[in-house]
Amino acid sequence: MTHKRNIWWTFAITSTALFMVTLDNLVVTTAIPVIRRDLHAGLSGLEWTVNAYTLVFAVLLLTGAALGDRFGRRRVFRLGLGLFTAASAAAALAPTSEALIAARAAQGVGGAIVTPLTLTLLAGAFSEGKRGMAFGIWSGIAGVAVATGPLVGGAVVDGISWHWIFWFNVPVGLVTIFLAGRLLEESYGPGVRLDLVGATLATAGLAGLVWGIVRGNDLGWTSPEVLATLAIGAVGLGVFVRWESRIAAPMLPLRLFRSRAFTASNLVSLSMYFGTFGSIFLLAQFLQTVQGYSAFEAGVRTLPWTIMPMFVAPIAGALSDRIGGRPLMAAGLGLQAIALAWLATITSVDVAYDQIVLPFILAGTGMALVFAPVANVVMGAVRREEQGLASATNNMIREIGGVLGIAVLVAIFSASGGYTSGQAFVNGLVPAVYTGAVVLGLGALAALRVPRIAPTT
């Protein structure tokens, strides 16, 4: 009885932390038009309000997992929550867009520590036969956070102010830190040295690429700054791969990618977050900037898309234990690709909302079919002692997909349109969303490379 009680306390605490961190991926999207006016931020500043969080989050996930393995997962989990909570207060108090971006980056550090440890702690609490179900419910929690992100953001912006998007994290974070200290069991992973050189190279490489893409539309793609940062990014990532292949205790063990299941499922995550996050970033603004809805009204109208994982992800997780992840992931990405292509085809300045509801539902169902099977395949493709690294690697790759998706789709949006009129916005939105659909379609092909039932190695 005590063991069973500990399992569900572990689930409750890790799910609460996951919800809070995941919520901050999308909670800002419906507040962006208000933040743009309030803090006088430009388009690149708006991108960095989102990307400062997701980029730092992505590149430090492996470091967060390694810290937990080395110094104790419960201890590091609580430290990460403390940092995330403090950074949320700093974001709420931010007087300028620059201060907000800095606070969002600090939130990303805390989130990067917390997120991989939620999955590692959960995987350790459940037996292998029930892990798919647990991951499905875990994914459903993440789905609720995704679903409520735009809605919560809109409700808070309309009802109070955008600052309270971040204030709400503070009491939840403090309570979760206390409960984790009292109720979670301490655990450790393999004792390895921290790969600080690898973390530095990955950070420099990814930051260079994203900075170059974000600044390309403002300065021109042939400007010295853009060319230099893109070159730094490419070289940094190349050196990172070489470094990781040569050291004994790498931040990202490249041998994990010898598993076809592991490699293909990570490509699935990359493509889904690229297409989905980039599209939601722009579509949330379309509902407000072009169609005149308030932040809350826009959040309500995105619910048919974002709420579907709450209902479908637990079912997909249970099915992945029985039929494997391949058919579910391929179908999920295919549905999302169809939905985005549909949206790009019908979107106009005065498109009626009832015309976009069905593709929203289709996209949300597709997302839900991917979340849990990816987690199950990734964790099943590696040895038990490697699950912390595997979880962090998958989280890192999908967040990189989200960062690059926003950067690339906004670059396409800016090249073809802008904020000068509703029609100009639509002119930029359509090719950007079509691009997201293409990337999701390629991801569906990658999903077909996953073995029917991923073997445990």
ROSESE-376358 format. One line per field, with one value per residue (C-alpha): residue number from 1; residue in three letters; x negated, y negated, z negated. Coordinates in pm, 1 decimal. Layout:
# residues N
num	[NUM; ...] $
residu	[ALA; ...] $
xx	[X; ...] $
yy	[Y; ...] $
zz	[Z; ...] $
//
This chain:
# residues 457
num	[1; 2; 3; 4; 5; 6; 7; 8; 9; 10; 11; 12; 13; 14; 15; 16; 17; 18; 19; 20; 21; 22; 23; 24; 25; 26; 27; 28; 29; 30; 31; 32; 33; 34; 35; 36; 37; 38; 39; 40; 41; 42; 43; 44; 45; 46; 47; 48; 49; 50; 51; 52; 53; 54; 55; 56; 57; 58; 59; 60; 61; 62; 63; 64; 65; 66; 67; 68; 69; 70; 71; 72; 73; 74; 75; 76; 77; 78; 79; 80; 81; 82; 83; 84; 85; 86; 87; 88; 89; 90; 91; 92; 93; 94; 95; 96; 97; 98; 99; 100; 101; 102; 103; 104; 105; 106; 107; 108; 109; 110; 111; 112; 113; 114; 115; 116; 117; 118; 119; 120; 121; 122; 123; 124; 125; 126; 127; 128; 129; 130; 131; 132; 133; 134; 135; 136; 137; 138; 139; 140; 141; 142; 143; 144; 145; 146; 147; 148; 149; 150; 151; 152; 153; 154; 155; 156; 157; 158; 159; 160; 161; 162; 163; 164; 165; 166; 167; 168; 169; 170; 171; 172; 173; 174; 175; 176; 177; 178; 179; 180; 181; 182; 183; 184; 185; 186; 187; 188; 189; 190; 191; 192; 193; 194; 195; 196; 197; 198; 199; 200; 201; 202; 203; 204; 205; 206; 207; 208; 209; 210; 211; 212; 213; 214; 215; 216; 217; 218; 219; 220; 221; 222; 223; 224; 225; 226; 227; 228; 229; 230; 231; 232; 233; 234; 235; 236; 237; 238; 239; 240; 241; 242; 243; 244; 245; 246; 247; 248; 249; 250; 251; 252; 253; 254; 255; 256; 257; 258; 259; 260; 261; 262; 263; 264; 265; 266; 267; 268; 269; 270; 271; 272; 273; 274; 275; 276; 277; 278; 279; 280; 281; 282; 283; 284; 285; 286; 287; 288; 289; 290; 291; 292; 293; 294; 295; 296; 297; 298; 299; 300; 301; 302; 303; 304; 305; 306; 307; 308; 309; 310; 311; 312; 313; 314; 315; 316; 317; 318; 319; 320; 321; 322; 323; 324; 325; 326; 327; 328; 329; 330; 331; 332; 333; 334; 335; 336; 337; 338; 339; 340; 341; 342; 343; 344; 345; 346; 347; 348; 349; 350; 351; 352; 353; 354; 355; 356; 357; 358; 359; 360; 361; 362; 363; 364; 365; 366; 367; 368; 369; 370; 371; 372; 373; 374; 375; 376; 377; 378; 379; 380; 381; 382; 383; 384; 385; 386; 387; 388; 389; 390; 391; 392; 393; 394; 395; 396; 397; 398; 399; 400; 401; 402; 403; 404; 405; 406; 407; 408; 409; 410; 411; 412; 413; 414; 415; 416; 417; 418; 419; 420; 421; 422; 423; 424; 425; 426; 427; 428; 429; 430; 431; 432; 433; 434; 435; 436; 437; 438; 439; 440; 441; 442; 443; 444; 445; 446; 447; 448; 449; 450; 451; 452; 453; 454; 455; 456; 457] $
residu	[MET; THR; HIS; LYS; ARG; ASN; ILE; TRP; TRP; THR; PHE; ALA; ILE; THR; SER; THR; ALA; LEU; PHE; MET; VAL; THR; LEU; ASP; ASN; LEU; VAL; VAL; THR; THR; ALA; ILE; PRO; VAL; ILE; ARG; ARG; ASP; LEU; HIS; ALA; GLY; LEU; SER; GLY; LEU; GLU; TRP; THR; VAL; ASN; ALA; TYR; THR; LEU; VAL; PHE; ALA; VAL; LEU; LEU; LEU; THR; GLY; ALA; ALA; LEU; GLY; ASP; ARG; PHE; GLY; ARG; ARG; ARG; VAL; PHE; ARG; LEU; GLY; LEU; GLY; LEU; PHE; THR; ALA; ALA; SER; ALA; ALA; ALA; ALA; LEU; ALA; PRO; THR; SER; GLU; ALA; LEU; ILE; ALA; ALA; ARG; ALA; ALA; GLN; GLY; VAL; GLY; GLY; ALA; ILE; VAL; THR; PRO; LEU; THR; LEU; THR; LEU; LEU; ALA; GLY; ALA; PHE; SER; GLU; GLY; LYS; ARG; GLY; MET; ALA; PHE; GLY; ILE; TRP; SER; GLY; ILE; ALA; GLY; VAL; ALA; VAL; ALA; THR; GLY; PRO; LEU; VAL; GLY; GLY; ALA; VAL; VAL; ASP; GLY; ILE; SER; TRP; HIS; TRP; ILE; PHE; TRP; PHE; ASN; VAL; PRO; VAL; GLY; LEU; VAL; THR; ILE; PHE; LEU; ALA; GLY; ARG; LEU; LEU; GLU; GLU; SER; TYR; GLY; PRO; GLY; VAL; ARG; LEU; ASP; LEU; VAL; GLY; ALA; THR; LEU; ALA; THR; ALA; GLY; LEU; ALA; GLY; LEU; VAL; TRP; GLY; ILE; VAL; ARG; GLY; ASN; ASP; LEU; GLY; TRP; THR; SER; PRO; GLU; VAL; LEU; ALA; THR; LEU; ALA; ILE; GLY; ALA; VAL; GLY; LEU; GLY; VAL; PHE; VAL; ARG; TRP; GLU; SER; ARG; ILE; ALA; ALA; PRO; MET; LEU; PRO; LEU; ARG; LEU; PHE; ARG; SER; ARG; ALA; PHE; THR; ALA; SER; ASN; LEU; VAL; SER; LEU; SER; MET; TYR; PHE; GLY; THR; PHE; GLY; SER; ILE; PHE; LEU; LEU; ALA; GLN; PHE; LEU; GLN; THR; VAL; GLN; GLY; TYR; SER; ALA; PHE; GLU; ALA; GLY; VAL; ARG; THR; LEU; PRO; TRP; THR; ILE; MET; PRO; MET; PHE; VAL; ALA; PRO; ILE; ALA; GLY; ALA; LEU; SER; ASP; ARG; ILE; GLY; GLY; ARG; PRO; LEU; MET; ALA; ALA; GLY; LEU; GLY; LEU; GLN; ALA; ILE; ALA; LEU; ALA; TRP; LEU; ALA; THR; ILE; THR; SER; VAL; ASP; VAL; ALA; TYR; ASP; GLN; ILE; VAL; LEU; PRO; PHE; ILE; LEU; ALA; GLY; THR; GLY; MET; ALA; LEU; VAL; PHE; ALA; PRO; VAL; ALA; ASN; VAL; VAL; MET; GLY; ALA; VAL; ARG; ARG; GLU; GLU; GLN; GLY; LEU; ALA; SER; ALA; THR; ASN; ASN; MET; ILE; ARG; GLU; ILE; GLY; GLY; VAL; LEU; GLY; ILE; ALA; VAL; LEU; VAL; ALA; ILE; PHE; SER; ALA; SER; GLY; GLY; TYR; THR; SER; GLY; GLN; ALA; PHE; VAL; ASN; GLY; LEU; VAL; PRO; ALA; VAL; TYR; THR; GLY; ALA; VAL; VAL; LEU; GLY; LEU; GLY; ALA; LEU; ALA; ALA; LEU; ARG; VAL; PRO; ARG; ILE; ALA; PRO; THR; THR] $
xx	[0.0; -284.2; -455.3; -133.6; -78.8; -433.5; -373.1; -72.8; -240.5; -530.4; -283.5; -98.9; -413.6; -587.3; -265.7; -215.4; -570.8; -534.6; -207.1; -358.4; -665.6; -473.9; -211.5; -481.1; -558.0; -222.8; -74.3; -253.2; -119.2; 219.6; 56.6; -192.0; 19.0; 71.8; -296.5; -387.9; -182.6; -266.5; -643.2; -675.4; -840.8; -918.5; -865.2; -1212.3; -1150.9; -824.5; -1002.8; -1262.8; -990.6; -906.5; -1245.7; -1448.5; -1256.1; -1251.0; -1610.4; -1767.4; -1526.1; -1631.2; -2008.3; -2021.5; -1788.1; -2072.8; -2268.4; -1962.7; -1927.7; -2299.4; -2285.6; -1997.2; -2180.8; -2494.7; -2365.0; -2026.5; -1710.4; -1488.4; -1742.1; -1804.8; -1433.7; -1359.8; -1643.1; -1510.3; -1161.5; -1303.9; -1482.6; -1175.5; -957.8; -1198.3; -1234.0; -854.8; -840.1; -1110.9; -911.0; -600.4; -796.9; -972.3; -948.7; -1090.9; -1095.2; -1467.6; -1400.9; -1118.0; -1340.7; -1609.9; -1355.6; -1216.4; -1568.1; -1607.4; -1272.5; -1411.8; -1706.6; -1471.5; -1239.2; -1532.0; -1624.7; -1269.5; -1127.9; -1357.2; -1351.0; -969.4; -984.3; -1280.7; -1116.1; -791.5; -963.6; -1130.6; -800.7; -602.7; -673.0; -762.0; -425.7; -237.1; -480.3; -293.1; 24.7; -170.7; -333.7; 6.5; 150.9; -170.4; -123.5; 238.9; 126.1; -109.7; 183.9; 394.8; 113.9; 94.7; 472.8; 506.3; 196.8; 362.3; 688.1; 525.7; 307.1; 606.8; 822.0; 547.5; 461.5; 825.2; 920.6; 612.1; 289.2; 23.8; -202.5; 23.2; -57.4; -382.7; -265.8; -46.3; -358.1; -488.8; -247.1; -220.8; -600.0; -648.1; -391.6; -537.8; -890.8; -768.8; -580.4; -872.4; -1102.2; -861.6; -725.8; -963.5; -1229.1; -1586.5; -1750.0; -2070.7; -2185.3; -2524.2; -2803.7; -2955.2; -3138.4; -2942.7; -3016.1; -3048.8; -3233.1; -2951.2; -2687.9; -2878.0; -2919.6; -2552.2; -2438.8; -2664.3; -2564.6; -2189.7; -2193.5; -2392.4; -2148.9; -1837.1; -1983.7; -2077.3; -1730.9; -1552.5; -1771.9; -1774.7; -1452.2; -1550.8; -1906.3; -1898.1; -2020.4; -2355.6; -2436.8; -2765.9; -2589.5; -2349.8; -2614.2; -2854.1; -2600.8; -2476.4; -2836.5; -2908.3; -2597.6; -2689.3; -3051.5; -2948.2; -2710.7; -2967.9; -3232.8; -2974.7; -2904.0; -3276.7; -3341.4; -3056.3; -3186.7; -3533.9; -3487.6; -3415.5; -3117.9; -2935.9; -2647.4; -2467.1; -2578.3; -2570.7; -2553.7; -2188.8; -2117.7; -2233.3; -1884.9; -1649.6; -1356.5; -1535.9; -1650.3; -1319.0; -1111.9; -1333.2; -1287.5; -913.6; -942.3; -1154.0; -912.5; -599.5; -720.8; -861.1; -530.1; -296.2; -464.6; -555.1; -196.8; -30.6; -258.8; -118.1; 240.2; 293.5; 196.2; 416.7; 727.0; 648.2; 460.2; 668.3; 1005.5; 1024.5; 1084.4; 965.5; 687.6; 939.9; 1169.2; 871.8; 773.1; 1124.4; 1122.1; 796.6; 937.7; 1067.8; 703.2; 523.8; 767.5; 767.6; 448.5; 623.2; 872.3; 678.0; 322.2; 402.0; 571.8; 275.9; 36.8; 223.3; 243.1; -130.7; -195.1; 6.2; -57.6; -380.0; -432.3; -480.0; -118.4; -9.8; -295.1; -263.5; 112.3; 74.6; -175.8; 24.0; 338.4; 148.5; 2.2; 348.1; 493.2; 229.1; 252.3; 630.4; 593.3; 346.7; 585.8; 896.5; 743.4; 846.0; 901.9; 1271.5; 1272.4; 1558.1; 1460.0; 1679.0; 1460.9; 1145.7; 1289.6; 1262.2; 895.1; 824.3; 978.1; 785.4; 455.8; 520.7; 605.6; 286.0; 80.4; 239.7; 153.2; -216.1; -287.6; -270.4; -393.1; -707.7; -784.8; -717.8; -933.0; -1221.3; -1228.1; -1190.0; -1477.1; -1746.2; -1867.7; -1699.1; -2004.1; -2005.3; -1643.8; -1730.1; -1957.6; -1707.3; -1426.2; -1642.0; -1760.2; -1405.3; -1290.2; -1588.9; -1525.6; -1155.9; -1218.8; -1482.1; -1211.2; -982.5; -1252.0; -1345.6; -979.3; -896.5; -1214.7; -1174.7; -798.8; -822.4; -1101.4; -872.4; -585.8; -799.4; -930.1; -576.4; -368.1; -358.7; -145.3; -60.8; 288.6; 504.8; 433.7; 60.1; 78.1; 263.8; 15.6; -262.9; -63.8; 38.3; -309.2; -436.9; -160.8; -206.2; -572.5; -470.1; -246.3; -533.6; -763.7; -493.3; -446.7; -819.2; -789.9; -515.5; -758.7; -1021.1; -765.4; -740.8; -1104.7; -1018.8; -1014.8; -671.0; -748.0; -1056.1; -1297.5; -1461.9; -1838.1] $
yy	[0.0; -238.8; -167.0; -231.4; -558.1; -669.0; -592.5; -822.2; -1095.6; -1076.9; -1103.2; -1397.8; -1597.4; -1537.7; -1608.4; -1938.6; -2044.2; -1932.6; -2121.4; -2443.9; -2424.1; -2316.3; -2585.0; -2848.2; -2725.9; -2850.1; -3073.3; -3373.2; -3326.6; -3489.6; -3767.9; -3860.5; -4136.6; -4298.3; -4264.4; -4414.1; -4724.2; -4746.2; -4704.3; -4850.3; -4531.4; -4464.3; -4134.7; -4005.2; -4098.7; -3904.5; -3601.3; -3616.0; -3639.4; -3284.0; -3168.4; -3289.2; -3033.0; -2747.5; -2786.8; -2789.7; -2515.1; -2301.2; -2328.5; -2268.9; -1968.9; -1718.2; -1910.5; -1909.1; -1533.0; -1481.8; -1698.4; -1488.3; -1163.9; -1292.6; -1483.8; -1323.5; -1359.1; -1476.8; -1736.7; -1876.7; -1862.6; -2089.7; -2327.6; -2353.6; -2428.2; -2696.9; -2866.8; -2845.3; -2996.2; -3284.4; -3355.9; -3362.6; -3638.5; -3828.6; -3795.9; -3929.8; -4235.4; -4297.9; -4667.3; -4627.1; -4367.0; -4312.1; -4237.0; -4002.2; -3816.4; -3774.9; -3642.6; -3404.1; -3272.1; -3209.5; -3028.9; -2813.8; -2709.6; -2599.9; -2425.9; -2241.0; -2097.2; -1999.8; -1848.2; -1548.8; -1459.9; -1440.9; -1161.0; -987.5; -994.4; -867.4; -590.3; -471.1; -457.1; -241.5; 112.6; 163.8; 313.3; 9.6; -252.6; -321.9; -394.9; -619.5; -803.7; -839.8; -1006.8; -1213.7; -1321.7; -1399.8; -1633.3; -1799.4; -1816.5; -1994.6; -2247.6; -2297.3; -2327.4; -2574.5; -2777.7; -3009.1; -3007.6; -3089.6; -3349.9; -3513.3; -3504.2; -3653.8; -3924.2; -4028.8; -3990.3; -4121.5; -4186.4; -3985.6; -4002.3; -3754.5; -3487.4; -3454.1; -3536.0; -3225.3; -3004.8; -3132.2; -2971.9; -2651.0; -2627.1; -2681.0; -2415.4; -2163.9; -2220.9; -2148.7; -1831.3; -1701.8; -1733.7; -1540.8; -1271.8; -1192.3; -925.0; -1016.4; -832.8; -857.8; -766.1; -647.6; -855.4; -1046.8; -1376.3; -1674.0; -1756.4; -2134.5; -2169.6; -1989.6; -2207.4; -2521.8; -2409.0; -2310.4; -2641.1; -2846.3; -2647.6; -2663.1; -3025.5; -3122.6; -2953.7; -3093.3; -3443.4; -3447.4; -3332.8; -3582.8; -3876.0; -3781.9; -3964.1; -4279.4; -4312.7; -4117.7; -3765.0; -3879.6; -4115.9; -4048.3; -3988.6; -3729.7; -3547.5; -3545.1; -3409.8; -3143.8; -3038.2; -3030.9; -2819.2; -2569.5; -2541.0; -2516.0; -2227.3; -2053.2; -2077.1; -1964.3; -1644.1; -1575.5; -1642.3; -1416.8; -1132.5; -1146.4; -1182.6; -905.8; -1070.0; -1280.5; -1512.9; -1352.6; -990.7; -952.5; -575.6; -616.5; -710.3; -367.7; -257.7; -314.3; -349.9; -618.8; -815.6; -804.0; -896.5; -1198.4; -1309.6; -1278.6; -1507.8; -1760.4; -1785.5; -1801.8; -2084.7; -2269.2; -2267.3; -2298.9; -2565.8; -2783.9; -2769.8; -2830.1; -3131.9; -3294.5; -3165.9; -3291.7; -3638.4; -3605.5; -3563.5; -3885.6; -4105.9; -4029.5; -3910.7; -4141.3; -3891.1; -3968.2; -3757.3; -3544.8; -3505.3; -3393.2; -3142.3; -2996.4; -2961.5; -2765.0; -2510.1; -2269.4; -2229.4; -2240.1; -2047.9; -1725.9; -1580.1; -1579.4; -1322.4; -1129.9; -1109.6; -861.1; -630.4; -660.3; -578.4; -259.5; -157.7; -209.9; 68.7; 306.9; 207.4; 4.7; -363.5; -357.2; -357.9; -611.9; -855.5; -828.4; -883.4; -1171.9; -1363.2; -1291.6; -1436.4; -1747.8; -1796.7; -1769.6; -2010.5; -2279.6; -2251.5; -2284.2; -2594.3; -2753.5; -2689.6; -2844.5; -3128.9; -3478.8; -3808.3; -3735.6; -3355.5; -3238.2; -3063.5; -2761.2; -2691.5; -2649.3; -2444.9; -2107.3; -2148.7; -2266.5; -1943.8; -1738.0; -1903.4; -1850.9; -1485.0; -1440.3; -1598.1; -1366.8; -1056.6; -1148.4; -1262.2; -935.2; -693.0; -901.6; -886.7; -514.5; -436.6; -657.0; -505.8; -153.2; -193.9; -236.9; -60.2; -152.0; -339.1; -550.3; -661.5; -994.7; -1084.4; -948.8; -1156.9; -1469.1; -1410.3; -1374.7; -1683.7; -1879.2; -1782.0; -1862.1; -2201.4; -2277.7; -2195.8; -2449.8; -2719.7; -2662.1; -2635.1; -2975.5; -3130.7; -2984.5; -3031.9; -3390.7; -3450.4; -3322.9; -3530.5; -3846.5; -3787.3; -3765.2; -3984.6; -4170.8; -4371.4; -4665.1; -4533.6; -4226.8; -4120.3; -4167.0; -3939.4; -3672.0; -3703.9; -3610.2; -3353.5; -3129.3; -3031.7; -2994.9; -2748.8; -2558.4; -2517.8; -2378.7; -2126.6; -2009.4; -1956.7; -1755.7; -1542.5; -1465.2; -1372.6; -1121.6; -952.7; -942.2; -773.1; -485.5; -407.5; -315.1; 65.3; 213.5; 275.2; 86.7; 332.5; 267.7; 277.7] $
zz	[0.0; -85.3; 246.4; 438.2; 248.5; 334.7; 701.8; 716.2; 514.9; 761.2; 1045.6; 889.6; 810.8; 1144.2; 1335.4; 1153.3; 1233.8; 1594.8; 1628.3; 1499.1; 1723.0; 2035.2; 1980.7; 2019.7; 2371.7; 2502.2; 2233.0; 2381.8; 2735.6; 2682.6; 2478.1; 2751.4; 2913.2; 2569.9; 2476.7; 2815.4; 2737.0; 2366.0; 2394.4; 2747.6; 2873.4; 3239.7; 3420.6; 3331.5; 2967.1; 2972.6; 3115.1; 2839.1; 2574.1; 2680.7; 2808.3; 2508.5; 2305.7; 2556.2; 2679.3; 2332.6; 2231.4; 2527.4; 2500.6; 2123.7; 2101.1; 2122.7; 1862.9; 1635.5; 1670.5; 1606.3; 1292.5; 1162.0; 1231.9; 1059.8; 758.0; 695.6; 902.5; 618.7; 502.1; 850.2; 935.9; 639.2; 729.5; 1084.8; 956.4; 728.1; 1016.8; 1239.1; 966.4; 898.6; 1271.2; 1306.2; 1045.1; 1235.3; 1559.0; 1386.4; 1269.3; 1604.2; 1701.9; 2055.3; 2331.4; 2265.9; 1897.8; 1993.0; 2238.8; 1969.3; 1719.8; 1980.0; 2041.5; 1666.4; 1669.0; 1947.6; 1730.2; 1450.8; 1694.3; 1853.0; 1515.0; 1419.5; 1739.3; 1805.8; 1437.1; 1436.3; 1692.2; 1527.9; 1184.1; 1336.2; 1532.6; 1213.9; 1024.8; 1271.7; 1388.3; 1753.5; 1847.9; 1716.3; 1840.7; 2165.2; 1969.7; 1731.0; 2021.2; 2183.0; 1873.3; 1841.8; 2204.4; 2132.5; 1853.6; 2099.7; 2338.6; 2078.7; 2035.4; 2412.0; 2428.9; 2146.2; 2233.9; 2488.9; 2291.3; 1956.7; 2120.9; 2285.1; 1972.0; 1755.6; 2008.4; 2047.7; 1682.0; 1500.4; 1693.3; 1877.3; 1569.8; 1387.2; 1645.2; 1452.7; 1099.1; 1093.9; 1112.6; 781.6; 528.5; 734.2; 753.1; 379.3; 284.5; 531.6; 398.4; 44.9; 143.4; 351.0; 51.1; -171.0; 60.8; 347.5; 308.7; 394.8; 685.7; 885.7; 1234.6; 1361.4; 1205.3; 1497.4; 1533.2; 1660.7; 2023.9; 1988.8; 2321.2; 2500.8; 2334.7; 2435.9; 2797.1; 2828.1; 2680.0; 2909.0; 3216.5; 3161.9; 3049.0; 3359.3; 3595.5; 3431.1; 3394.8; 3762.8; 3872.4; 3645.1; 3754.4; 4123.8; 4206.4; 4017.9; 4148.6; 4474.6; 4532.2; 4669.1; 4380.9; 4197.4; 3864.2; 4008.0; 4209.7; 3914.5; 3664.1; 3905.6; 3966.8; 3593.3; 3543.6; 3814.7; 3698.7; 3334.3; 3402.7; 3622.8; 3350.4; 3094.8; 3289.8; 3328.5; 2958.2; 2847.6; 3063.1; 2906.2; 2528.8; 2279.3; 2104.2; 2365.4; 2298.7; 2595.5; 2645.1; 3023.5; 2985.3; 2886.2; 3247.1; 3366.2; 3264.0; 3557.6; 3316.8; 3115.7; 3421.7; 3607.3; 3301.1; 3237.7; 3598.3; 3534.7; 3231.9; 3421.9; 3712.7; 3497.2; 3279.5; 3581.6; 3766.7; 3469.4; 3256.6; 3552.9; 3680.1; 3341.7; 3285.4; 3599.4; 3589.9; 3232.9; 3354.7; 3665.0; 3449.8; 3261.9; 3507.3; 3817.5; 3689.9; 3389.0; 3108.6; 2758.7; 2607.1; 2415.5; 2716.3; 2925.2; 2656.5; 2650.3; 3027.9; 3027.1; 2779.2; 3046.5; 3146.3; 2814.9; 2594.9; 2799.4; 2641.3; 2303.5; 2431.9; 2693.4; 2550.7; 2268.1; 2520.3; 2758.2; 2472.5; 2383.2; 2749.8; 2795.8; 2542.5; 2761.1; 3123.0; 3103.3; 3174.2; 3551.6; 3675.5; 3415.5; 3484.1; 3861.6; 3844.9; 3600.4; 3811.3; 4125.0; 3967.5; 3858.7; 4206.0; 4362.4; 4105.3; 4160.7; 4539.9; 4504.7; 4285.9; 4527.3; 4816.2; 4656.9; 4451.8; 4553.0; 4375.2; 4321.9; 4303.0; 4079.8; 3759.9; 3832.8; 4137.1; 3931.0; 3642.3; 3815.1; 3917.8; 3561.1; 3424.7; 3680.9; 3583.7; 3213.7; 3261.7; 3460.0; 3180.6; 2926.3; 3128.2; 3116.9; 2757.8; 2562.3; 2832.5; 2880.5; 2508.4; 2497.1; 2802.7; 2684.2; 2335.8; 2471.5; 2717.5; 2449.6; 2137.0; 1808.6; 1678.7; 1997.1; 1972.2; 1811.2; 2103.5; 2354.8; 2206.7; 2202.5; 2559.5; 2687.1; 2497.3; 2629.5; 2991.1; 2980.3; 2817.9; 3082.1; 3333.8; 3167.3; 3165.7; 3529.0; 3628.8; 3486.0; 3630.1; 3980.4; 4013.2; 3887.4; 4140.0; 4416.6; 4276.8; 4273.9; 4625.8; 4768.4; 4535.8; 4207.3; 3963.3; 4190.1; 4271.8; 4233.8; 4590.3; 4540.3; 4235.1; 4431.5; 4719.4; 4478.2; 4279.0; 4569.9; 4702.4; 4344.8; 4250.5; 4577.5; 4481.5; 4143.7; 4321.6; 4543.2; 4242.8; 4064.5; 4376.1; 4378.3; 4011.9; 4096.4; 4336.6; 4058.7; 3830.5; 4077.6; 4001.1; 3640.9; 3592.4; 3539.5; 3172.9; 3051.2; 2888.4; 2553.2; 2601.8] $
//
